[in-house]
């Protein structure tokens, strides 16, 4: 563990000679001294450490400004690919931020600094590189990139939930998300999953058949839903839902000043501002999108309307899994009314329906539907959250489909088993 005197000495050497090697050495010494505070293993409960890292006031006065410049330089060079030394520096920078945020008195100041955005930008670019097969072949060492992504996610955690309560099933923002979201939204929520809504829709169809009632479904698909979340509208929605101001402020600063560039066959474009889309790979994104979608459904009046399927004294007119939305009604006219309300409110916040991928399924008679000049497909079956649903509610179709998929996989593996 480096002493305070040694850290001070290294910082003074950097300030006097402006040699980046001394800055890297200072960061390396600092991170090594407080490495026990990193705690980036998400599979384990947070480590309890009696001591805390130093407060920002005990660090060199201009340290955050210097590191912001270093991060900005790394981001600007990302388009052409970072050298090995720059990759190591970027990881050290993120580790430094994580350690600082383990001291709760530092969280607010770190969260309100504009350079936080650079970490998210680099993480997104790294994730894109890892997902690209071409890039995977070009990159000599993916380990450092994967390490950066893991630490960047830990940095998001340190800002979003500095107590790391979510690892113990109690989370900061999550408690407000659970308060605002109804049980018909099952996406990215504890104790809920696709299996719940598959069971729900089959149960609803069974009850409708038992009482000899018609049932109409509209399976909605949004065009690039997560990429079309408008940031300014998102902050307004969070305030309307009475999310605490300090969390909204923290999120706004996390998204502030986002920039991107596009590499084309003729070169790289100028950097431009981004005002839409939630961060790819960020643990906050599912929560933010769920609240965004909930705003649409509330304004469409789905909770207040009596339109829907009435079961056990309860009116159910929608089932949701993140952006996968299913509308339910007892008649075609009621379903059209629900759909148009959702369409109007969705467009108000920048989300558009993908008419070509939408589908109507009904146990009763239907007519041809047209929305904005496009015909909505009508069918007798639909793959709902990975399970085949048919108008007759018969599960045998899904069982046969699953068996066929299993046989196909086994056939593909046959050559391996016989080799």
RARAQUI-V817180 format. One record per backbone hydrogen bond with DSSP energy under -0.5 kcal/mol. CO is the residue of the C=O (numbers start at 1). NH is the residue of the N-H. Records with the same first field share a line. If there is no record, write none. Layout:
CO: NH / NH
//
This chain:
3: 7
4: 8
5: 9
6: 10
7: 11
8: 12
9: 13
10: 14
11: 15
12: 16
13: 17
14: 18
18: 20
19: 22 / 23
20: 24
21: 25
22: 26
23: 27
24: 28
25: 29
26: 30
27: 31
28: 32
29: 2 / 33
30: 34
32: 35
34: 37
35: 38
40: 42
41: 44
47: 49
55: 58
56: 59
60: 63
62: 66
63: 67
64: 68
65: 69
66: 70
67: 71
68: 72
69: 73
70: 74
71: 75
72: 76
73: 77
74: 78
75: 78
77: 80 / 81
78: 81
83: 87
84: 88
85: 89
86: 90
87: 91
88: 92
89: 93
90: 94
91: 95
92: 96
93: 97
94: 98
95: 99
96: 100
97: 101
98: 102
99: 102
100: 103
102: 104
103: 106 / 107
104: 107 / 108
106: 110
107: 111
108: 112
110: 113
113: 116
114: 117
115: 118 / 119
116: 119 / 120
117: 121
118: 122
119: 123
120: 124
121: 125
122: 126
123: 127
124: 128
125: 129
126: 130
127: 131
128: 132
131: 133
132: 136
133: 137
134: 138
135: 139
142: 146
143: 147
144: 148
145: 149
146: 150
147: 151
148: 152
149: 153
150: 154
151: 155
152: 156
153: 157
154: 158
155: 159
156: 160
157: 161
161: 164
164: 167
165: 168 / 170
166: 169
171: 175
172: 175 / 176
173: 176 / 177
174: 178
175: 179
176: 180
177: 181
182: 185
184: 186 / 320
186: 189
189: 192
193: 196 / 197
194: 198
195: 199
196: 200
197: 201
198: 202
199: 203
200: 204
201: 205
202: 206
203: 207
204: 208
205: 209
206: 210
207: 211
208: 213
209: 212
215: 363
216: 329
217: 361
218: 220 / 327
219: 359
220: 325
221: 354
222: 224 / 225
224: 228
225: 228
226: 229 / 278
228: 230
229: 277
230: 234
231: 235
232: 236
233: 237
234: 238
235: 239
236: 240
237: 241
238: 243
239: 242
244: 247 / 248
245: 249
246: 250
247: 251
248: 252
249: 253
250: 254
251: 255
252: 256
255: 258
258: 274
260: 272
262: 264 / 269
264: 267
267: 264
272: 260
275: 231
279: 282
282: 285
284: 288
285: 289
286: 290
287: 291
288: 292
289: 293
290: 294
291: 295
292: 296
293: 297
294: 298
295: 299
296: 300
297: 302
298: 301
301: 305
308: 310
309: 311 / 316
311: 314
314: 311 / 316
315: 317
316: 309
317: 328
319: 326
320: 186
321: 324
323: 325
324: 321
325: 220
326: 319
327: 218
329: 216
331: 335
332: 336
333: 337
334: 338
335: 339
336: 340
337: 341
338: 342
339: 343
340: 344
341: 345
342: 346
343: 347
344: 348
345: 349
346: 349 / 351
347: 350
349: 230
352: 223
353: 355
354: 357 / 358
355: 358
358: 377
359: 219
360: 379
361: 217
369: 376
371: 374
374: 371
376: 369
377: 360
379: 362
380: 391
382: 384 / 389
383: 385
384: 387
387: 384 / 389
389: 382
390: 393
394: 397
395: 399
396: 400
397: 401
398: 402
399: 403
400: 404
401: 405
402: 406
403: 407
404: 408
405: 409
406: 410
407: 411
408: 412
409: 413
410: 414
411: 414
413: 416 / 417
414: 418
416: 419
//
